[in-house]
Structures are given as C-alpha cells and as structure tokens.
Amino acid sequence: GAALAAPPAGLHPVSIAPPSAEGAPKEVSVLADLPAVKIVAITLRGGTSLAEHTAPVPVTIQAAHGSATLTVAGASTPLGQGAFVVLDPNTPHTVTPVGDAPVTVLVHHHK
C-alpha cells in the first residue's frame, strides 16, 4: 500500500489499543504532551485501583476500554466504556475497575 502522509500541521493523531490481560497491575503511558493538554493512558489490571489523588489542573477522565467507578467525596459515578467526566482542579478522586478485567482510562490534563 501507499505510505501514509504526515498529518497536517495542527493535527495530532492519538490512538489507544485495547489492553492485554498480561502486564503490570498499573501501567501509565503518555499519549500526547501538547501546549494545551497532556493525555495519559492508565491501564489497571486484576482489580488494581488508583488510590485517592488530585490533579492541579482540570482533568477529563474517560473509560477507553472496560469499565470503572470514579469516587469523589464518597459518591461513586460509573464510567462505562466511552463515558467520561470532568473534574475541577484539586478534586480528590479514586478510580476502581469493575471486576477483574483490565480497564484503560484516558486522562486529559487541561493546561
């Protein structure tokens, strides 16, 4: 096939593969680090949770593969595959996978 052309200026393609069942309990990879946003993929395996933490900037958290539960101030919000939430800066939150299947969440750090 023909070689893929470079993307036009201003376009930053980002892709995320489904997580494999094998790997570290928590795997973090930076997909993009741009002037306006940093996008991080976090894969959780075997029921591993992200302990309560905060971010100094607004964040969008989306379940890219699998399902998770987001907990803020004791209130739980389901994050089904494709669902997303926006958190204000410095909002303490935890992310817990639903079941033992791996889940990958995308976190957009808005700069």
C-alpha positions, 0 to 999 in steps of 0.5 A, a space after each residue: 500500500 501507499 505510505 501514509 502522509 504526515 498529518 497536517 500541521 495542527 493535527 495530532 493523531 492519538 490512538 489507544 489499543 485495547 489492553 492485554 490481560 498480561 502486564 503490570 497491575 498499573 501501567 501509565 503511558 503518555 499519549 500526547 504532551 501538547 501546549 494545551 493538554 497532556 493525555 495519559 493512558 492508565 491501564 489497571 489490571 486484576 482489580 488494581 485501583 488508583 488510590 485517592 489523588 488530585 490533579 492541579 489542573 482540570 482533568 477529563 477522565 474517560 473509560 477507553 476500554 472496560 469499565 470503572 467507578 470514579 469516587 469523589 467525596 464518597 459518591 461513586 459515578 460509573 464510567 462505562 466504556 466511552 463515558 467520561 467526566 470532568 473534574 475541577 482542579 484539586 478534586 480528590 478522586 479514586 478510580 476502581 475497575 469493575 471486576 477483574 478485567 483490565 480497564 484503560 482510562 484516558 486522562 486529559 490534563 487541561 493546561 
